[in-house]
Amino acid sequence: MLALDRSAARYTWTAAVVLLALYLVYLLRSTLFVFALALLFAYLLSPLVDLLDNAIPRKGTRTLALSLAYAIFIAVVVFTAVQVGTTVVAQAGTLTKKLPEMLSKFEEPSPVLPGAINDLKAQIAANEKGVQELHKMVGLFGLNVVHAYMKHVQDNADESVRRVIEKLHDSEFSYEADQGNVVKVKITVDKKKREATVDFTGTSPQQGTNFNAPEPVTRAAVLYVFRVMVDDDIPMNAGCLRPINIVIPDNSMLRPHYPAAVVAGNVEVSQMVTDTLLGALGAMAGAQGTMNNVNFGNDTYQYYETICSGSPAGPGFPGTDAVHTHMTNTRLTDPEILEFRYPVVLEDFHIRKGSGGKGQWNAGDGIRRTMRFLEKMEYTILSGHRRIKPFGMAGGDDGQIGENWVRRHDGTMQRLKGADATVVNAGEAIIIQTPTAGGYGKA
């Protein structure tokens, strides 16, 4: 460096500072204004370094110039970081102060707003982490490379699903829920194009209950089913849907219109659609077909959980006991945590041996769960297959229906419907016996 002339030194310093400024902007991921500001500081810093190089005695000039330049650059970093930090704090303050006011205006506001707001903060933080990782990836490999590999991943998924479609044949299936509504599907395969049409024509119309599902829920179920039909280890992505044409009738329970209630769509109807598709494909017997959605709470506590059962059997494999299947994505709270945070006692939670559907291949066994309350609570259950058994396949037996009970103070047992609500007093208990999946093949 000491051998360089002044002009070369100036441009070398300028390049170094510009690179540092760009790295700062990359770390902060802020607005174009901050980006422009950083470049401006880098530009202004170059003549300053040159000026120092001319003004300071030759001995150790560049060492001192480097120190001063570095100090000035750190000042720029601190200034920019403070500006961005102030913005972030202001945004966090908006979330903390204004959001409670907005959410409190509802007719029945949540009694646990701090927890709800913390959930929103966690979601924002998770998205922000995703943004950071994407920026890192682009920084390491370049945007063009990232775009290219995103396309490669989807192209590979596309081809993997087409290979599955080549082995399929035209099929259809009908699936009835406890309420009497029906999901129907017809799968038509075009061998030449290596494409399939998944047609839900014939599905029940929009329901007056909450057993309706927005269209994306059905699309997600189709994506899931065709992904699990692929033996290769590929990530879930939109490329899986390229060779699939999805037909969903308008004003049906799978494509409802406002003001249709859809709270059961993502948790119950999604399971119906999944089992219907797998039934049409002959891939496996019916699962428990529900998430057994449990809610309880009062002015102090609110809690939600979904409850597992056994997985279905299929050609060449048995089911597994007590696991969440298909469209569920939650795990039960550990008993110790549940009892520590809520006024409940988990009296019983066990696998019901031999409860899964029988066949050449048996389904996994379901569970029984008893929870006693230490305070008065409002309780709701949203569940399915309390009337209709999950289907067996290829000669396998159907599974068992589920049951919902309240054990009252006097020992009487009150049976709840699949979708029901009640008030549970201190000392009373809720008992959930999950439905079980079907078996596969004649025993």
C-alpha positions in Angstrom: 0.0 0.0 0.0 2.9 2.4 0.8 4.1 2.0 -2.8 0.9 3.4 -4.3 0.7 6.9 -5.5 -1.8 9.3 -4.0 -4.4 8.8 -6.8 -4.3 5.1 -6.4 -4.5 5.4 -2.6 -7.5 7.7 -2.9 -9.4 5.2 -5.1 -8.4 2.3 -3.0 -9.8 4.0 0.1 -12.9 5.0 -1.8 -13.5 1.4 -2.9 -12.9 0.1 0.6 -15.3 2.5 2.2 -18.0 1.9 -0.4 -17.8 -1.8 0.2 -18.1 -1.2 4.0 -21.1 1.1 3.4 -22.8 -1.5 1.2 -22.2 -4.2 3.9 -23.7 -1.9 6.5 -26.8 -1.4 4.4 -27.0 -5.2 3.8 -26.9 -5.8 7.6 -29.5 -3.1 8.4 -31.8 -4.0 5.5 -33.4 -0.6 5.7 -35.0 1.7 3.2 -33.5 3.1 0.0 -33.0 6.4 1.8 -30.5 4.7 4.2 -28.9 3.0 1.3 -28.4 6.4 -0.5 -27.3 8.0 2.8 -24.6 5.3 3.3 -23.3 5.8 -0.3 -23.3 9.6 0.2 -21.1 9.3 3.3 -18.8 6.9 1.5 -18.4 9.4 -1.4 -17.8 12.3 1.0 -15.3 10.3 3.0 -13.0 9.7 0.0 -11.7 13.3 -0.5 -11.4 13.6 3.3 -9.0 10.7 3.4 -7.1 12.3 0.5 -7.0 15.6 2.3 -5.6 14.0 5.4 -3.1 12.2 3.3 -1.8 15.5 1.9 -1.9 17.4 5.2 -0.3 14.9 7.6 3.5 14.3 7.5 4.6 11.5 5.3 5.8 9.2 8.2 2.9 7.0 9.2 0.5 9.1 7.0 -1.5 6.2 5.7 -1.7 4.5 9.1 -3.1 7.7 10.7 -5.4 8.4 7.7 -6.7 4.9 8.0 -7.4 5.4 11.8 -9.2 8.6 11.2 -11.2 7.2 8.3 -12.1 4.2 10.3 -13.3 6.4 13.2 -15.4 8.5 10.9 -16.9 5.4 9.3 -17.8 4.0 12.7 -19.5 7.3 13.4 -21.6 6.9 10.3 -22.5 3.3 11.3 -23.6 4.5 14.8 -25.6 7.3 13.3 -27.4 5.1 10.8 -28.0 2.3 13.4 -29.5 4.8 15.8 -31.8 6.2 13.1 -33.0 2.7 12.1 -33.2 1.6 15.7 -35.4 4.6 16.5 -37.7 3.6 13.6 -37.9 0.0 14.8 -38.7 1.1 18.4 -41.4 3.4 17.1 -43.0 0.6 15.1 -42.8 -1.7 18.2 -44.5 1.0 20.2 -47.3 1.2 17.7 -47.8 -2.5 18.0 -47.8 -2.4 21.8 -50.0 0.8 22.2 -52.3 1.1 19.3 -53.1 -2.6 18.7 -54.7 -3.1 22.2 -57.0 -0.1 21.5 -58.0 -1.6 18.2 -58.6 -5.1 19.5 -60.5 -3.8 22.5 -63.2 -2.2 20.4 -64.7 -5.5 19.4 -68.0 -6.6 20.9 -66.4 -9.5 22.7 -62.7 -8.6 23.0 -60.1 -11.2 24.1 -59.6 -11.2 27.9 -55.9 -12.1 27.3 -54.8 -9.3 25.0 -51.1 -9.3 26.1 -50.8 -12.9 25.1 -52.4 -12.3 21.7 -50.2 -9.3 21.0 -47.1 -11.4 22.0 -48.2 -14.0 19.5 -48.3 -11.3 16.8 -44.9 -10.1 17.8 -43.6 -13.7 17.6 -45.0 -14.0 14.1 -43.5 -10.7 13.0 -40.1 -11.8 14.5 -40.4 -15.2 12.6 -41.0 -13.3 9.3 -38.2 -11.0 10.0 -35.9 -13.9 10.6 -36.9 -15.3 7.2 -36.1 -11.9 5.6 -32.7 -12.0 7.2 -31.9 -15.5 6.0 -33.1 -14.6 2.5 -30.8 -11.5 2.5 -27.9 -13.7 3.7 -28.5 -16.2 0.9 -28.7 -13.5 -1.7 -25.6 -11.9 -0.3 -23.7 -15.2 -0.5 -24.8 -16.4 -3.9 -26.3 -13.5 -5.7 -29.9 -12.9 -6.7 -29.7 -14.6 -10.1 -28.3 -17.8 -8.5 -31.1 -17.8 -5.9 -33.8 -17.3 -8.5 -32.3 -20.0 -10.6 -32.3 -22.5 -7.7 -35.8 -21.6 -6.7 -36.8 -22.5 -10.3 -34.8 -25.7 -10.1 -36.6 -26.8 -6.9 -40.0 -26.2 -8.5 -39.1 -27.8 -11.8 -37.9 -30.9 -9.9 -41.2 -31.0 -7.9 -43.1 -30.7 -11.1 -41.3 -33.6 -12.7 -41.6 -35.7 -9.5 -45.4 -35.3 -9.5 -45.7 -36.1 -13.2 -43.9 -39.4 -12.5 -46.6 -40.1 -9.9 -49.4 -39.2 -12.3 -48.0 -41.6 -14.9 -48.8 -44.5 -12.5 -52.4 -43.3 -11.7 -55.7 -44.0 -13.4 -59.1 -42.3 -13.4 -60.8 -42.6 -10.0 -63.4 -40.9 -7.8 -64.4 -41.0 -4.2 -67.2 -39.6 -1.9 -66.8 -38.7 1.7 -69.7 -37.9 4.1 -69.3 -35.9 7.3 -71.3 -36.2 10.5 -73.4 -33.2 9.5 -74.5 -35.0 6.3 -72.4 -32.7 4.0 -70.4 -34.5 1.3 -67.0 -33.9 -0.4 -66.8 -35.6 -3.8 -63.8 -35.8 -6.0 -63.0 -37.2 -9.5 -59.4 -37.5 -10.6 -58.9 -37.7 -14.4 -55.5 -38.5 -15.7 -54.1 -37.3 -19.1 -51.3 -39.8 -19.8 -50.0 -37.9 -22.8 -49.6 -34.6 -21.1 -48.7 -36.3 -17.8 -51.3 -34.1 -16.1 -54.3 -34.7 -13.8 -57.5 -32.9 -13.2 -58.9 -33.0 -9.6 -62.6 -32.1 -9.9 -64.7 -31.5 -6.7 -67.9 -31.1 -8.7 -70.8 -32.7 -6.7 -69.5 -31.5 -3.3 -72.2 -30.1 -1.0 -73.2 -26.5 -1.4 -72.1 -23.8 1.0 -73.1 -24.7 4.5 -75.1 -22.8 7.1 -72.7 -24.1 9.7 -69.0 -23.3 10.0 -68.0 -26.4 8.0 -66.9 -24.4 5.0 -63.4 -24.0 3.7 -61.9 -21.1 1.7 -60.5 -22.3 -1.6 -56.8 -22.1 -0.5 -57.5 -24.8 2.1 -58.5 -27.2 -0.6 -55.6 -26.3 -2.8 -53.3 -26.9 0.2 -54.8 -30.3 0.8 -54.3 -31.2 -2.9 -50.7 -30.0 -2.7 -50.1 -32.1 0.5 -51.6 -35.3 -0.9 -49.7 -35.2 -4.2 -46.5 -34.4 -2.3 -46.8 -37.4 0.0 -47.4 -39.6 -3.1 -43.9 -38.7 -4.2 -41.3 -41.1 -2.9 -38.3 -38.8 -3.5 -37.1 -36.4 -0.7 -38.2 -33.1 -2.1 -39.3 -29.9 -0.3 -42.9 -28.9 -0.3 -43.4 -26.2 -3.0 -45.8 -24.9 -5.6 -44.1 -26.9 -8.4 -46.0 -29.9 -7.1 -49.2 -28.3 -8.4 -48.1 -27.4 -11.9 -49.3 -30.6 -13.6 -52.6 -30.6 -11.6 -55.8 -28.7 -12.7 -58.0 -28.1 -9.7 -61.8 -27.6 -10.2 -63.7 -26.3 -7.2 -67.4 -25.5 -7.8 -68.5 -22.0 -6.8 -70.8 -21.6 -3.8 -69.8 -25.0 -2.6 -68.5 -25.7 0.9 -65.0 -25.7 -0.6 -65.5 -22.3 -2.2 -68.0 -20.4 -0.1 -68.9 -16.7 -0.3 -69.1 -14.1 2.4 -70.6 -14.2 5.0 -70.1 -18.0 5.2 -68.6 -19.2 8.5 -65.3 -21.0 7.9 -63.8 -21.7 11.3 -63.9 -25.4 10.7 -62.4 -25.1 7.3 -58.7 -25.3 8.1 -59.1 -27.8 10.9 -61.9 -30.1 9.9 -62.9 -29.7 6.3 -59.2 -29.9 5.3 -59.1 -33.4 6.8 -62.2 -34.4 4.9 -60.6 -33.2 1.6 -57.3 -35.0 2.4 -59.1 -38.3 3.2 -61.3 -38.0 0.1 -58.2 -37.6 -2.2 -56.3 -40.4 -0.6 -59.4 -42.6 -0.8 -59.7 -41.8 -4.5 -56.0 -42.6 -5.1 -56.3 -45.9 -3.1 -53.3 -44.8 -1.1 -54.5 -45.6 2.4 -57.6 -45.9 4.6 -59.3 -43.0 6.2 -57.6 -41.3 9.1 -59.4 -40.1 12.2 -60.6 -37.2 9.9 -60.7 -34.6 12.6 -58.4 -32.5 14.8 -60.6 -32.8 17.9 -60.3 -29.0 18.5 -60.6 -28.3 22.3 -61.0 -24.8 23.7 -61.6 -23.7 27.2 -61.2 -20.4 29.1 -62.6 -17.7 31.4 -61.7 -14.1 32.1 -58.1 -15.1 33.1 -57.2 -18.2 31.0 -57.6 -19.3 27.4 -56.4 -22.5 26.0 -56.6 -24.4 22.7 -55.4 -27.9 21.7 -55.8 -30.5 19.0 -55.8 -34.2 20.0 -54.2 -37.1 18.1 -55.3 -40.6 17.2 -53.8 -43.5 15.3 -52.7 -43.1 11.7 -54.4 -45.2 8.9 -53.1 -48.4 7.4 -52.2 -48.7 3.7 -50.9 -51.2 1.2 -48.0 -52.8 2.9 -47.9 -50.8 6.1 -49.7 -50.6 9.4 -50.7 -47.4 11.2 -49.0 -45.8 14.1 -50.5 -45.3 17.6 -51.4 -41.8 18.9 -49.9 -39.4 16.3 -51.2 -36.4 14.5 -52.0 -37.1 10.9 -52.3 -35.2 7.6 -53.3 -31.5 7.9 -52.5 -31.1 11.6 -49.4 -29.2 12.5 -49.5 -28.9 16.3 -48.2 -30.9 19.2 -49.9 -31.3 22.6 -48.6 -29.3 25.5 -46.6 -31.3 28.0 -48.7 -32.3 31.0 -46.3 -30.6 33.4 -46.6 -27.3 31.5 -50.3 -27.6 31.1 -50.9 -28.1 34.8 -48.4 -25.4 35.8 -50.0 -22.7 33.6 -53.7 -23.6 33.8 -56.0 -24.6 36.6 -56.5 -28.1 35.3 -55.4 -31.7 36.2 -54.7 -34.2 33.4 -56.2 -37.2 35.1 -55.7 -39.7 32.3 -54.1 -39.8 28.8 -53.6 -43.2 27.4 -53.5 -45.2 24.2 -56.6 -47.4 23.7 -55.0 -50.7 22.7 -56.7 -52.5 19.9 -58.9 -49.6 18.9 -57.5 -49.0 15.4 -59.3 -50.4 12.3 -58.4 -54.1 11.6 -57.3 -55.6 8.4 -54.3 -57.3 6.8 -52.6 -54.1 8.0 -54.1 -52.6 11.2 -54.5 -48.9 11.8 -52.8 -47.2 14.7 -54.7 -47.0 18.1 -56.5 -43.9 19.3 -56.4 -42.3 22.7 -58.6 -41.3 25.7 -57.9 -38.0 27.5 -59.5 -36.8 30.7 -59.0 -33.3 32.0 -60.4 -32.1 35.3 -60.9 -28.4 35.9 -60.0 -26.5 39.1 -61.9 -23.4 38.1 -65.2 -22.7 36.2 -64.5 -22.6 32.5 -66.4 -22.2 29.3 -65.6 -25.2 27.1 -66.1 -25.9 23.3 -65.3 -28.9 21.2 -65.1 -28.9 17.4 -64.7 -32.4 16.1 -65.8 -35.0 13.6 -66.5 -38.7 13.1 -68.8 -38.8 16.2 -71.5 -40.4 13.9 -69.7 -41.9 10.9 -66.7 -44.2 11.2 -63.5 -43.5 9.4 -63.4 -45.8 6.3 -61.4 -48.9 5.9 -59.9 -49.8 2.4 -59.5 -52.9 0.3 -61.6 -55.0 2.6 -60.1 -53.5 5.8 -62.4 -52.7 8.7 -63.6 -49.2 9.5 -62.2 -47.4 12.5 -64.3 -46.4 15.6 -66.2 -43.3 16.1 -65.1 -40.7 18.7 -66.9 -39.7 21.9 -67.0 -36.5 23.9 -68.2 -36.5 27.5 -68.6 -34.3 30.6 -68.3 -35.9 34.0 -70.4 -33.8 36.3 -70.1 -33.4 40.1 -72.7 -36.0 40.9 -70.9 -38.6 38.7 -73.3 -38.4 35.8 -71.9 -38.5 32.3 -73.2 -36.0 29.8 -72.5 -36.8 26.2 -71.5 -33.8 24.0 -72.1 -33.6 20.2 -69.2 -33.4 17.7 -69.5 -29.6 17.7 -70.7 -28.5 21.1 -70.3 -26.0 23.9 -70.8 -26.2 27.7 -69.8 -24.7 31.0 -67.6 -26.9 33.2 -67.5 -26.1 37.0 -64.6 -26.7 39.3 -64.2 -30.4 40.0 -65.9 -31.5 36.8 -64.0 -33.2 33.9 -64.0 -33.4 30.1 -63.3 -36.8 28.5 -62.3 -37.1 24.8 -62.1 -40.4 23.1 -60.7 -39.9 19.6 -62.0 -41.7 16.6 -59.7 -44.2 15.0 -58.4 -44.8 11.5 -59.4 -47.6 9.1 -57.6 -50.8 8.4 -56.3 -51.9 5.0 -56.9 -55.3 3.3 -58.8 -58.4 4.4 -57.4 -59.9 7.5 
